[in-house]
Amino acid sequence: MEEMGSLVLAEVMLWLIYIAMGVALVVTVVSAIRSFWLNK
């Protein structure tokens, strides 16, 4: 049972990392587009 729990925990942490990377990427793209539009 404990092995299963640690496996689930590792999977959740991996998902959190993927989500954080996705959010960071979106924020970077949005800020880049905003600065591009403001410079026009």
N, C-alpha and C positions, 0 to 999 in steps of 0.2 A: 504493500500500500504506500509506503513512504517513497519508494522509487517512482511510483506513478505520480505522486504529488510533486516531487522535484522535477519530473519530466514536464508536467503541466506548467510549473513555475517558469522553467526555462523557455517554454513555448510562449507564454504570456510576455516574458521579458523581451523575447525576439520580436513579437508583434508590436510591443511598445516602442522598440528601437525603430522598426520600420515606419510606424506612424509618426514618430518624432522627425525622422528623416524626410518623410513626405511633407509634413507641415513646414519644415525649414525650407524645403525646395519651393513650395508654393509661396511662402513669405518672400523669399529671395526674388522669384520671378515677378511677383506683384510689385515689390518695391522698385525693381528694375524698370518695369513698364511705367509705373507712376513717375519716376524721375525722368524717363524718356519723354513722356507726354508733357511734363512740366517744362522741360528744356525747349520744347517746340515753340 
